[in-house]
Amino acid sequence: MYHSRFSKTHYNAGLKYGKILAKNNINPLDKIKISEDRKHFASKCMPIYEDFFPEIIEEIKAMAEGLSIDYKDICSFLFSIYAFTFDNKCSAFAFKTDKDIILAKNSDFLTDIEKYSDSVYYNLDNSYSFIGNTTAFIEMEDGINQKCLSIALTFVYPVKIDYGFNAGMIVRYILEKCRTLKEALYFLKEVPISSAQNIIIADYKGNIALIESNCEKIEIIENDYVFTSNHFTSESMKKYNTNMHDDVYSHERYNTLEKAFKNYEYDFDFAKNLLSGKYGFLCQYDRKNLSIDTIWSSIYSIKNKTVYRTEGNPSRKKFKEDKRLIFD
């Protein structure tokens, strides 16, 4: 796992990343085939990003400049993931106690990507600084910002898509621009959404929500604890679940989460044990035959302003504190 650091402007961040890749003779798009449908879809999403998040376009253009490639190629990839690619298999939860507020996530992905994943520290102008983790670049999949707002996504197979922000770009925007759950929900209600996803958000005041959403509907579940895997569970969103075979154990992982929250007291050790598979199946993939594994695991202790992560499967790796972010 890489540990990138970016500062100053979005342009500076993108250019630095592009030049680092170019110096190492890496073009992250070399082995990715982008169909004409994806290119067309991304082009229709472009005006929405320009309207809601113009800085991200600057970052993408600068990355392309550093790589000496067309920025539209990067947009075609970034703006269409989650709507056209289906490799993310994750579990996430959040809860609060008298002593803490915790958000946690297992990121389950293809093992080929494991060594290329990145835990990024962003400290950009006119944005909240944050730590975010990604299997790609620029988009984020979980993280926490200087205001102690924490967020994590889990992918849901989309049965309908439309032009808008996808899951990873939603997470990136919220980490940069939102201080509270209220602000994040306002954004989610305003922005067009392209993909299907579950998003968990927790803030320093102890506000916690699970947001199930796609291009047609958004369902907000606020509670003292929430949990999710890779399908919708609210009555209003179940009709958007795929009929495909659940070959990534989404329902089994969800059942593990549900039973754990019924049978154990919640604290930091509970979060760590649950992520590590000690309460049932959550990370115990057949890595060799499925080529899928938990490639990182995150715990955000919001009241204590601490970040912990395993770089690899939490049943085999230890959680280590990440001290890069300075909280307010």
C-alpha positions, 0 to 999 in steps of 0.5 A: 500500500502506498502512502501518498501526500498532496498539498497546496492546490488541486493542480499541484496534487494532480501534477505531482501524482502524474509526474511520480507515475511517469518517472516510474514508467507507470500509466495506470490506464495501460491495462484498462480497456475503456469501452465507447459506452463508458467514454460516452457515459463519462462525457455526459457526467463531465458537466455535473462534476464541473458544476459541483466539483470543478477542482477535481477537474483541475486535479485530473487535468494536472495528473494527465499533464504529468503523465502526458496523456489526454485528461479525458482518458482519466475522466472516462475511467474515473467517472464511470467506475462503480457504474461500469466496474463491479470489483469492490466487495466491502463491509462497513459499520459505525456505532457510538458509545458514551466514550467514543464514536467509531466507523470501521470498514473492510475493503475487499478487492482483487488481490492483484490490486493490493500492492497498488492501493493507496492511503492518501493524505490530502492537505489542499487549499480551500478544502478540509485536510483528510486521510482517504484510502483508495484502490484507484486514485483521486476517488476515495473509498473510506476516510476521515477529515480534520473536522472528524467527519468519517465516511465509508462506501460499499459497492452495490451492483447497479441495476440502473445507472444515470449521469452523475457522481459515483460512489468514490467521487461522492466520498472524495467530495464529502471528505473535502467539503463537509464538516457534519452529517447534516452537510453531507446529507444536503450534498447527497440530496442535491447532487445527481448520482450515477452508481448504486452504493451504501455509504456510512457517515459519522461525525464528531457530534455522534450523528450516524447514518447509513445512506442507501442510494442510486440514480433514482432514490436515496434512503437515509437510516439514522441510528446509534449503530448501522452496518452494511455489506454489498446489497440494499436492505431497506424496504424502499431500496430492495427492488434495486437489488440484483438477481445475480448469484451472491458470489461475494458472500454479501448476505453472509457478511451482513448476517455476521454484522447483524448477529455481532451487533445483537450479541456483543457490547460495542467498543474499540475491541469489538470493532477490531474483532468483528473486522478480523472475523472473530464473530463470523465470516467477514474477511475469511476469503479463499484468497488463492482460488477467488483472487479476492481478499480484504486488502485493508481494514480501517477503524476511525475512532472519532472522539479520540481523533485516532486512525487505525489501519491494517494493510492486508487482511485483519485476521493476519495483520495488526492494526497500526495507528496513522498519525498523518492527519492533524485534527481540529 
